[in-house]
Amino acid sequence: MRVATGAFAFLLLVSQTGTALADLQICNRSQEEISIAVGYNDPAYGWTSEGWWRVPVDGCATVIAGDLRARSSRIYYVFANGKNGGIWQATPSQEGGAFCTSNLKYTAHNRDYRTGPNTINCQAAGLEARRFAAFEANSANHRVNLGASGAAPSQPAPVPGVQPAPVPVVQSAPGGSACQRFPNLC
């Protein structure tokens, strides 16, 4: 995976379309088709990620349906891959936002891959750890625009006073074969 020069810029816009819509939409304002994954705090399962939505240039995808104010968290995360190699992900300075992902359509709950209080091991389950970019949604409906830019990617707006996804450390899979790691099984 490479980060494209002039990678995705991240613009947050609260949709002003009225009360008829109550969704989280992610729109593609780049110059290439993108695949999107979203992360959020599910009240029943904890930090969860889902993907992938393919979004053509100038298209939008509803990634979470319903009134966002009714959910337990205002913090959401997004990761996008461009068809031509562009990537939008967390900046190095962002705390939190680590999620397990699959290359296929998926739903993953971080708690299923937890190996300690602040660690997850995605590789042990054949998944990949990725750092999603954080944003805050304060209204019933919210629209995020991912777009191309000639400049460096914009930084996500800080989210003061709100806890990020609590599993920022990713543990790599242990080396050796299963027989070497667990000799009592062989």
N, C-alpha and C positions, 0 to 999 in steps of 0.2 A: 504494500500500500504506500502511495506517495502523497505528499501534501502538495497540491498544485500551487504554482506561483500565482499570487493574487487569489488565494483560496477563498472559500465561501466567507462572505461578510454576514454578520448576524444582526438582523434588525428586528426589534420587538415592536409590534404594533398591536394595540388592543383594538379588536374589531368594533366598529361603531355601527353595526348593522341593525341594532335594536334587540329586543328581547326574544324574537322568534328563534334565533340561534343560541345554543348554549353548548358549545363544543370547543375542543382544542384542535385547531387546524394548523398544519405546517404547509407553507407554500414555497414553491420553487421559483425563485427569481434569478437563478443562475443561467448559464448558457449551455447546460448539459442536463440530461435526465439524471435524477438522483434516487437513491434508495434510502429510506428514513427508518430509524428505530427511535422509540421514545421510552423514557424511564420515568417512574412515578412511585409514590408510596401508596400501596394498596392497603386498605384498612384490614383486610383478612390475611394477606400474605407478606406484608412488608415491602421493602424495595423490590420493584418488579420492572423488567424491561420487555418490550415487545417489538417485533419487526417482521418483516420489512414491508413498507409501502413504497411502491414505485411511483414517482411523481414526474410527469413530463415538464419540460420548460413551460413556465407560466401556469402550471397546474397547482392544485392544492389537494391535500388529503386530510380527512377528519380522522385523527388518531385516537382521540378520546371523545365519546359522545356524552352529552348531558351537561348539566349545570356544574361548572367547576367549583363554584362556591360551596357546593354540598359535599365536596371531597375533603379528606382530612388534612391535605397538604396544599400549599400554594406553590411549592417548588416542583418543577418538572425538568426533565433532561432530554436532550436530543443529540443524535449522532446521524450524520449523513455521509454517504459515499456517492461520488459522482461517477457516471458511466465513463467519463474520460479521465478519471483519476483524481478528481477533486475530493477533499475530505473536509468535513466540519466536525470538530470535536472540542473537548475541554482544552483550555489553555494550561500551560505548565503550572501556573500559580493558583489554579482553582483547586479548592479542597473538595474531596468527595466526587461522586459521579461515576464510580467504577461499577460496571454491570457486566454480566456474562451474556454473550451473544452467540448465535449460530449463523451459519451462512444461509440456512433455509429459513422459512417462516417459522417464528418461534414465540414463546412466552417463557421467561425465566424469572424465578424468584431467588434473589440473592441469598436468602436464608438456607436454601437447599445446597448451597456451595460453600457455606461458612465453615472455616477451619479453626477459627478463634474469634475473639471479641471484635477485632477490626480487620479480619482477613477473609478473603474468598479464594477458592481454587477452582477456577473455571476449567482449566486444562484437564483436570482429573475426570471431568464429565465429557470431554471432547468438545468443549466450548472455548470461545476466545474472550479474553477480558478486554474491554474497551472503556475509555473515559469519555463520557457524554458531557456536553456543555449544559450548564445550569441556566435556568431562567425562572422568573416568578410570574405567576398569573393571578391577578387580583380581581378578576371579574367573572361573570357567568360564562362568557365566551372569550376566547383569546386566539389571536392569529400570530404565528411566527413566520417571518419571511427570511428564507435563506437565499442569499444572492451573491452574484459574482462581483468582484471589486478589483480594480487595478492596484489598490493599496494592500497593505498587510491586513489580515483578518481583524475585524473589530473585536474588542474584548467584551465578554458578557458583562452586563450590568451587575455590580455587586448586590447581593441579597442580604441586607443587614438584619441581624437578629434571628436568622432562620437557620436551622441545622441542615447541613447537606446530608446526602445519603451516607449512612454511618459506616460504610465498608470501603474506605479509600485504598487500602493496601491489598495488592493482589499477590498471592503466593503462587510460585511456579510449581509445576508437578514434580514429584520426587523422581530422581533418575533410577535407571536400572529396570530390569524386567519385573513382572509381578512376583515371580519366584524368588528373586533376589530381595525384594522389599518385604514379602510375606512368605518366608520359607515353610511355615506350617501348612500352607495351602498346596504345596507341590510334593 
